Amino acid sequence: MRRKLLRIGNSFGLILTKDILSKLKAEYGDLFEMEVREQTGEIVIRKVADASNRNRIKEKTKISV
């Protein structure tokens, strides 16, 4: 699937289709992790599986800020 990079305010974004969100069982407010693979030019996006993972990600964010 191809998606066009869009301007969203001062940032850029990609829109995820209903089909993709349905397959991930994703809802508004769900947390995702992103990884950039520079050697291959890939972006990997993963849905955080459960509440314990969400808390762990929040703690990482607090530490890195």
Helices and strands as residue ranges (DSSP letters): E 6-8, E 11-13, H 18-24, E 32-37, E 42-47, H 51-64
